[in-house]
Amino acid sequence: MLDLYDYIVGWAVYLLAGTVCYMIFYRFTGVIKIKAIANTLRAILIAVMFTPWYVSPEADLLAPALMVMMLDMVTVGGTTFVRALVPLTLAIVFAILVALSVPLIKRLFGRAKKEPASSS
Protein backbone atom coordinates (compact mmCIF):
# COMPACT_ATOMS: atom_id res chain seq x y z
CA MET A 1 0.00 0.00 0.00
CA LEU A 2 1.22 3.47 -0.82
CA ASP A 3 1.81 5.95 1.93
CA LEU A 4 1.39 9.71 1.67
CA TYR A 5 4.96 10.39 0.54
CA ASP A 6 4.73 7.86 -2.30
CA TYR A 7 1.50 9.53 -3.40
CA ILE A 8 3.10 13.00 -3.38
CA VAL A 9 6.19 11.75 -5.22
CA GLY A 10 3.97 10.08 -7.81
CA TRP A 11 2.08 13.31 -8.41
CA ALA A 12 5.32 15.30 -8.60
CA VAL A 13 6.74 12.94 -11.22
CA TYR A 14 3.47 13.05 -13.18
CA LEU A 15 3.31 16.86 -13.08
CA LEU A 16 6.94 17.19 -14.15
CA ALA A 17 6.51 14.73 -17.03
CA GLY A 18 3.24 16.41 -18.05
CA THR A 19 4.91 19.81 -18.08
CA VAL A 20 7.72 18.52 -20.30
CA CYS A 21 5.18 16.94 -22.67
CA TYR A 22 3.23 20.20 -22.77
CA MET A 23 6.36 22.19 -23.58
CA ILE A 24 7.13 19.84 -26.49
CA PHE A 25 3.52 20.08 -27.69
CA TYR A 26 3.69 23.89 -27.39
CA ARG A 27 6.70 23.94 -29.72
CA PHE A 28 4.98 21.64 -32.24
CA THR A 29 1.82 23.74 -32.30
CA GLY A 30 3.86 26.90 -32.80
CA VAL A 31 3.98 26.23 -36.53
CA ILE A 32 0.19 26.49 -36.86
CA LYS A 33 -0.60 29.77 -38.61
CA ILE A 34 -4.03 30.26 -37.03
CA LYS A 35 -3.23 31.06 -33.40
CA ALA A 36 -6.79 30.41 -32.20
CA ILE A 37 -6.48 26.77 -33.27
CA ALA A 38 -3.02 26.43 -31.70
CA ASN A 39 -4.17 27.94 -28.40
CA THR A 40 -7.30 25.78 -28.36
CA LEU A 41 -5.26 22.61 -28.90
CA ARG A 42 -2.91 23.65 -26.11
CA ALA A 43 -5.81 24.32 -23.74
CA ILE A 44 -7.37 20.94 -24.53
CA LEU A 45 -4.08 19.19 -23.79
CA ILE A 46 -3.75 20.97 -20.44
CA ALA A 47 -7.32 20.03 -19.52
CA VAL A 48 -6.88 16.39 -20.50
CA MET A 49 -3.54 15.94 -18.76
CA PHE A 50 -4.04 17.91 -15.56
CA THR A 51 -7.69 17.45 -14.55
CA PRO A 52 -7.75 15.44 -11.31
CA TRP A 53 -10.56 13.19 -10.09
CA TYR A 54 -11.17 10.81 -7.20
CA VAL A 55 -9.79 7.30 -7.58
CA SER A 56 -12.92 5.75 -6.09
CA PRO A 57 -16.12 7.15 -4.58
CA GLU A 58 -14.96 6.14 -1.08
CA ALA A 59 -11.34 7.33 -1.33
CA ASP A 60 -9.87 10.79 -0.83
CA LEU A 61 -7.01 10.16 -3.26
CA LEU A 62 -6.91 11.95 -6.59
CA ALA A 63 -5.51 10.82 -9.91
CA PRO A 64 -5.65 12.26 -13.43
CA ALA A 65 -9.24 12.02 -14.63
CA LEU A 66 -8.22 10.45 -17.94
CA MET A 67 -6.46 7.61 -16.10
CA VAL A 68 -9.37 7.13 -13.70
CA MET A 69 -11.79 7.01 -16.62
CA MET A 70 -9.71 4.46 -18.56
CA LEU A 71 -9.08 2.25 -15.53
CA ASP A 72 -12.77 2.28 -14.60
CA MET A 73 -13.65 1.34 -18.16
CA VAL A 74 -11.19 -1.55 -18.24
CA THR A 75 -11.54 -2.94 -14.72
CA VAL A 76 -15.10 -2.23 -13.54
CA GLY A 77 -16.75 -1.98 -16.94
CA GLY A 78 -20.23 -0.77 -17.73
CA THR A 79 -20.87 2.93 -17.39
CA THR A 80 -18.74 3.57 -14.31
CA PHE A 81 -16.24 5.55 -16.37
CA VAL A 82 -18.81 8.36 -16.63
CA ARG A 83 -18.00 9.58 -13.12
CA ALA A 84 -14.57 10.73 -14.37
CA LEU A 85 -15.79 11.63 -17.86
CA VAL A 86 -18.07 14.41 -16.59
CA PRO A 87 -15.38 16.56 -14.90
CA LEU A 88 -12.99 15.88 -17.77
CA THR A 89 -15.57 17.07 -20.31
CA LEU A 90 -16.34 20.16 -18.24
CA ALA A 91 -12.64 20.98 -17.98
CA ILE A 92 -12.21 20.62 -21.75
CA VAL A 93 -15.21 22.87 -22.47
CA PHE A 94 -13.96 25.47 -19.99
CA ALA A 95 -10.46 25.34 -21.50
CA ILE A 96 -11.85 25.88 -25.01
CA LEU A 97 -13.96 28.81 -23.85
CA VAL A 98 -10.98 30.42 -22.13
CA ALA A 99 -8.68 29.84 -25.11
CA LEU A 100 -11.17 31.43 -27.50
CA SER A 101 -12.14 34.34 -25.25
CA VAL A 102 -8.66 35.54 -24.24
CA PRO A 103 -7.91 37.16 -27.64
CA LEU A 104 -11.28 38.93 -27.53
CA ILE A 105 -10.60 40.26 -24.04
CA LYS A 106 -7.12 41.40 -25.07
CA ARG A 107 -8.61 43.18 -28.08
CA LEU A 108 -11.26 44.92 -25.95
CA PHE A 109 -8.76 46.11 -23.37
CA GLY A 110 -6.30 47.10 -26.09
CA ARG A 111 -8.89 49.39 -27.65
CA ALA A 112 -9.87 50.83 -24.29
CA LYS A 113 -6.25 51.85 -23.64
CA LYS A 114 -5.82 53.42 -27.10
CA GLU A 115 -8.99 55.57 -27.08
CA PRO A 116 -8.04 58.10 -24.34
CA ALA A 117 -4.61 58.68 -25.90
CA SER A 118 -6.12 59.99 -29.16
CA SER A 119 -7.86 62.99 -27.53
CA SER A 120 -6.15 66.41 -27.85
C-alpha positions as CSV (number, residue, x, y, z in Angstrom):
1,M,0.0,0.0,0.0
2,L,1.2,3.5,-0.8
3,D,1.8,5.9,1.9
4,L,1.4,9.7,1.7
5,Y,5.0,10.4,0.5
6,D,4.7,7.9,-2.3
7,Y,1.5,9.5,-3.4
8,I,3.1,13.0,-3.4
9,V,6.2,11.8,-5.2
10,G,4.0,10.1,-7.8
11,W,2.1,13.3,-8.4
12,A,5.3,15.3,-8.6
13,V,6.7,12.9,-11.2
14,Y,3.5,13.1,-13.2
15,L,3.3,16.9,-13.1
16,L,6.9,17.2,-14.2
17,A,6.5,14.7,-17.0
18,G,3.2,16.4,-18.1
19,T,4.9,19.8,-18.1
20,V,7.7,18.5,-20.3
21,C,5.2,16.9,-22.7
22,Y,3.2,20.2,-22.8
23,M,6.4,22.2,-23.6
24,I,7.1,19.8,-26.5
25,F,3.5,20.1,-27.7
26,Y,3.7,23.9,-27.4
27,R,6.7,23.9,-29.7
28,F,5.0,21.6,-32.2
29,T,1.8,23.7,-32.3
30,G,3.9,26.9,-32.8
31,V,4.0,26.2,-36.5
32,I,0.2,26.5,-36.9
33,K,-0.6,29.8,-38.6
34,I,-4.0,30.3,-37.0
35,K,-3.2,31.1,-33.4
36,A,-6.8,30.4,-32.2
37,I,-6.5,26.8,-33.3
38,A,-3.0,26.4,-31.7
39,N,-4.2,27.9,-28.4
40,T,-7.3,25.8,-28.4
41,L,-5.3,22.6,-28.9
42,R,-2.9,23.7,-26.1
43,A,-5.8,24.3,-23.7
44,I,-7.4,20.9,-24.5
45,L,-4.1,19.2,-23.8
46,I,-3.8,21.0,-20.4
47,A,-7.3,20.0,-19.5
48,V,-6.9,16.4,-20.5
49,M,-3.5,15.9,-18.8
50,F,-4.0,17.9,-15.6
51,T,-7.7,17.4,-14.5
52,P,-7.8,15.4,-11.3
53,W,-10.6,13.2,-10.1
54,Y,-11.2,10.8,-7.2
55,V,-9.8,7.3,-7.6
56,S,-12.9,5.8,-6.1
57,P,-16.1,7.1,-4.6
58,E,-15.0,6.1,-1.1
59,A,-11.3,7.3,-1.3
60,D,-9.9,10.8,-0.8
61,L,-7.0,10.2,-3.3
62,L,-6.9,12.0,-6.6
63,A,-5.5,10.8,-9.9
64,P,-5.6,12.3,-13.4
65,A,-9.2,12.0,-14.6
66,L,-8.2,10.4,-17.9
67,M,-6.5,7.6,-16.1
68,V,-9.4,7.1,-13.7
69,M,-11.8,7.0,-16.6
70,M,-9.7,4.5,-18.6
71,L,-9.1,2.2,-15.5
72,D,-12.8,2.3,-14.6
73,M,-13.6,1.3,-18.2
74,V,-11.2,-1.5,-18.2
75,T,-11.5,-2.9,-14.7
76,V,-15.1,-2.2,-13.5
77,G,-16.8,-2.0,-16.9
78,G,-20.2,-0.8,-17.7
79,T,-20.9,2.9,-17.4
80,T,-18.7,3.6,-14.3
81,F,-16.2,5.6,-16.4
82,V,-18.8,8.4,-16.6
83,R,-18.0,9.6,-13.1
84,A,-14.6,10.7,-14.4
85,L,-15.8,11.6,-17.9
86,V,-18.1,14.4,-16.6
87,P,-15.4,16.6,-14.9
88,L,-13.0,15.9,-17.8
89,T,-15.6,17.1,-20.3
90,L,-16.3,20.2,-18.2
91,A,-12.6,21.0,-18.0
92,I,-12.2,20.6,-21.8
93,V,-15.2,22.9,-22.5
94,F,-14.0,25.5,-20.0
95,A,-10.5,25.3,-21.5
96,I,-11.9,25.9,-25.0
97,L,-14.0,28.8,-23.8
98,V,-11.0,30.4,-22.1
99,A,-8.7,29.8,-25.1
100,L,-11.2,31.4,-27.5
101,S,-12.1,34.3,-25.3
102,V,-8.7,35.5,-24.2
103,P,-7.9,37.2,-27.6
104,L,-11.3,38.9,-27.5
105,I,-10.6,40.3,-24.0
106,K,-7.1,41.4,-25.1
107,R,-8.6,43.2,-28.1
108,L,-11.3,44.9,-26.0
109,F,-8.8,46.1,-23.4
110,G,-6.3,47.1,-26.1
111,R,-8.9,49.4,-27.7
112,A,-9.9,50.8,-24.3
113,K,-6.3,51.8,-23.6
114,K,-5.8,53.4,-27.1
115,E,-9.0,55.6,-27.1
116,P,-8.0,58.1,-24.3
117,A,-4.6,58.7,-25.9
118,S,-6.1,60.0,-29.2
119,S,-7.9,63.0,-27.5
120,S,-6.2,66.4,-27.8
